């Protein structure tokens, strides 16, 4: 199989997973409906036929509108699907077909749900954080036992968790949750563990930089003002993906400058 075809298949797989993640996001507070309720238009409540459920492509074929009632379909659907596909392709590019790819795929799916849910509800779902953290801990233990992982890798993961989780906890404590919610602390522990030390420094800087840029743009466009809240979990998660893909290169480039 050619490399190009492999990337295409992984992208298609990512689109399908992204479509399922959309269902989880929209029904997160009533997960049991995923299994006993068919996909339907939130406006007219009519069931959506299978040929209108093709990830990404159906949205553009329908011009972003419901076939039955003509109401607009949320842009969330194609964005989540495309983001999932891009991240899955990036993970394959970085890790190849390896056992290491599995935990990153699983955790990435969870993080995409957490990212979108925080944007929609200004809330970090703790259950998602602890599930992802559990996957990461199991992965580290397996690597330590089976593949003789160097213990320094475990320590670096622990240092990363303490560094980012502790830093966010300090912000929450000082601001009394005015600048950041307590839910971000658990997320910081998870993301810090995944990035490890010293890569967590890159991810943290990227998160705060992205958050500042987006915040300034929203203020300029008068979509937000200085007192409005801005969900920070998406920036933490995007900063983590930047670090997974390019963290070591950025650190080496930075240290090379000295």
Secondary structure, DSSP 8 states (H G I E B T S, - for coil): --HHHHHHHHHHHHHHHHHHHHHHHHTGGGTTHHHHS--B-TTT--B--GGG-STTHHHHHTTTB-TTT--B--THHHHHHHHHHHHHHHHHHHH-SSHHHHHHHHHHHHHHHHHHHHHHHS---HHHHHHHHHHHHHHHHHHHHHS---HHHHHHHHHHHHHHHHHHHHHHHHHTTSSS-THHHHHHHHHHHHH-TTHHHHHHHHHHHHHHHHHHHHHHTTS--TTS----HHHHHHHHHHHHHHHHHHHHHHHHT-
